[in-house]
Amino acid sequence: MTEGNIKALRTLREGIVDKRRKAAAAGDAEGVIAAQRQVVLIDEALADERALGQTRKDEEAMGRAMRQDPARSNADIGEVSIVADPIKIGN
């Protein structure tokens, strides 16, 4: 997903949250529930995109770690994982 799409989803989410607030103020429980369902779907899409982006970063980090020392190019993937895990936690 491009940054533009992510920004559009966040803008859409803000509008839906505003509708949810208005529905809550008006005592419209069905409107609140419908809006919340839409917010959840958007949040899940954004979370999936963040997870996918993190996976790409992890793969790139592992590739860099494996290429850094040509003598160790046959290193066990578990050894490379030790390098990638702190990067994952840091992000």
C-alpha positions in Angstrom: 0.0 0.0 0.0 1.4 3.4 -0.9 1.8 6.2 1.6 -1.1 8.0 -0.2 -3.4 5.1 0.3 -2.4 4.9 4.0 -3.1 8.6 4.4 -6.4 8.2 2.7 -7.4 5.4 5.0 -6.4 7.5 8.0 -8.5 10.4 6.8 -11.4 8.1 6.1 -11.0 6.7 9.6 -11.1 10.2 11.2 -14.4 10.9 9.4 -15.9 7.6 10.6 -14.8 8.3 14.1 -16.5 11.7 13.9 -19.7 10.0 12.7 -19.4 7.6 15.6 -19.1 10.4 18.1 -22.2 12.2 16.6 -24.2 8.9 16.7 -23.2 8.4 20.4 -24.2 11.9 21.3 -27.5 11.4 19.6 -28.0 8.1 21.4 -28.0 6.1 18.1 -26.6 2.8 19.3 -26.9 1.2 15.8 -25.0 4.0 14.2 -22.2 3.7 16.8 -22.0 0.0 16.2 -21.9 0.4 12.4 -19.3 3.1 12.6 -17.2 1.0 15.0 -17.3 -1.9 12.6 -15.9 0.3 9.8 -13.2 1.7 12.1 -12.1 -1.9 13.0 -11.8 -2.9 9.4 -9.7 0.2 8.6 -7.5 -0.4 11.7 -7.0 -4.1 10.6 -6.0 -3.0 7.1 -3.5 -0.5 8.6 -2.1 -3.1 11.0 -1.7 -5.6 8.2 0.2 -3.0 6.2 2.5 -2.2 9.1 3.1 -6.0 9.7 3.9 -6.4 6.0 6.3 -3.5 6.1 8.0 -4.9 9.2 8.4 -8.3 7.5 10.1 -6.6 4.5 12.4 -4.7 6.9 13.3 -7.9 8.7 14.0 -9.7 5.4 16.3 -6.9 4.2 18.1 -6.8 7.6 18.7 -10.6 7.4 20.0 -10.3 3.8 22.4 -7.5 4.9 23.6 -9.6 7.8 24.2 -12.6 5.7 26.1 -10.5 3.1 28.3 -8.7 5.6 30.8 -11.4 6.0 31.4 -13.5 2.8 33.3 -16.1 4.8 30.2 -16.7 6.8 27.8 -16.8 3.8 26.8 -20.3 4.8 25.9 -19.2 8.3 23.0 -20.9 10.0 19.8 -18.9 9.7 19.4 -19.0 13.5 22.6 -17.0 13.8 21.3 -14.4 11.5 18.0 -14.4 13.4 19.9 -13.2 16.5 20.8 -10.1 14.5 17.3 -9.5 13.0 15.3 -10.0 16.3 16.7 -6.8 18.0 15.9 -4.8 14.9 12.4 -6.1 15.0 12.0 -5.2 18.6 13.6 -1.8 18.0 11.0 -0.9 15.3 
